[in-house]
Amino acid sequence: MDTFLIILIVLVALATLSVLVRGVIGMAQGKDLTGERSQQLMRKRVMLQAGAIILMILFLMMARS
């Protein structure tokens, strides 16, 4: 179970990084005049970060016991 959680944490962290990079590239290009796409990417990033933090807490709780 520990290995599964570690793999899941890495995958969620990589997904977060991917969304972050897409957001930065989108902002640099300046094509999103309304900011709607940036807001969508920011929401996804925050949700993925929350998921990664929750998984890390679960992992630490399992490692402690």
C-alpha positions in Angstrom: 0.0 0.0 0.0 2.9 2.4 0.7 4.3 1.9 -2.8 0.9 2.5 -4.3 0.5 5.8 -2.4 4.0 7.0 -3.3 3.3 6.3 -7.0 -0.1 8.1 -6.7 1.6 11.1 -5.0 4.2 11.3 -7.8 1.5 11.1 -10.5 -0.6 13.8 -8.9 2.5 16.0 -8.4 3.5 15.6 -12.0 -0.1 16.4 -13.1 0.1 19.6 -10.9 3.4 20.5 -12.6 1.9 20.0 -16.0 -1.1 22.2 -15.3 1.2 24.9 -13.8 3.4 24.9 -16.9 0.4 25.0 -19.2 -0.9 28.0 -17.3 2.5 29.8 -17.4 2.9 29.2 -21.1 -0.7 30.4 -21.7 -0.1 33.6 -19.8 3.2 34.2 -21.7 1.4 33.8 -25.1 -1.3 36.3 -24.0 -4.0 34.7 -26.1 -6.5 34.4 -23.3 -7.9 37.9 -23.2 -10.8 37.2 -20.8 -8.7 35.1 -18.3 -11.3 32.3 -18.4 -8.7 29.6 -19.4 -6.3 30.8 -16.8 -9.0 30.5 -14.1 -9.8 27.0 -15.2 -6.1 26.0 -15.1 -5.7 27.6 -11.7 -8.7 25.7 -10.3 -7.3 22.4 -11.6 -3.9 23.2 -10.1 -5.4 24.0 -6.7 -7.5 20.8 -6.7 -4.5 18.7 -7.7 -2.3 20.3 -5.0 -5.0 19.6 -2.5 -5.1 15.9 -3.6 -1.3 15.6 -3.4 -1.4 17.1 0.2 -4.1 14.7 1.3 -2.3 11.8 -0.2 0.9 12.9 1.6 -0.9 13.1 4.9 -2.4 9.6 4.4 1.1 8.3 3.6 2.6 9.9 6.7 -0.2 8.6 8.9 0.3 5.1 7.5 4.1 5.3 8.0 3.7 6.4 11.6 1.6 3.4 12.6 
